[in-house]
Amino acid sequence: MPKESFLVNRIKSVGFAMKGAILLIRTEASIKIQVFIAVVMTIAGFYYQISNVEWILQIFAIALVLGIEGMNTAVEKICDFINPEFDTKIGFIKDVAAGAVMLVSIASAIIGFIIYIPKIF
């Protein structure tokens, strides 16, 4: 079987990544909420005509929350696959992953407040 080209492999990788993103959005309630918030914040960005730097910070914050949420979901699924029964060590791993989501969500909310509070008031 001939080896596929670098370009073909990259195109396939993007396809797998898109499939994963769609699965994440379709199956996880928390990511649906975060995507909704991302859409609302994007609309707010256009409404309040935020600067290029503010757009960069907002996009980075949104991407970080969604990306870490995806990793949290992956960690939870792996843990459940490895040990479907309750285990304190697995619980610790899942709690740490969820904590990472919480930390980036708080930081992202602070970025949102810094951007929008002066514009609203």
CORSUL-V855735 format. One record per pair of residues at least 24 apart in sequence whose ideal C-beta (glycine too) atoms are under 6 Angstrom apart, sorted by sequence separation. I is the first residue (numbers start at 1). GAP is how many residues later the second one is. D is the distance in Angstrom with one decimal. If there is no record, write none. Layout:
<<I;GAP;D> <I;GAP;D>>
//
This chain:
<<38;24;4.5> <72;25;4.4> <72;26;5.9> <72;29;4.9> <34;31;5.7> <34;32;6.0> <68;32;5.5> <69;32;5.4> <68;33;5.2> <34;35;6.0> <68;36;4.9> <31;38;5.3> <65;39;5.3> <64;40;5.0> <65;40;5.6> <65;43;5.1> <28;45;5.5> <24;46;5.3> <61;47;3.8> <61;50;4.7> <57;54;5.4> <54;61;4.9> <50;65;6.0> <48;71;4.5>>
//
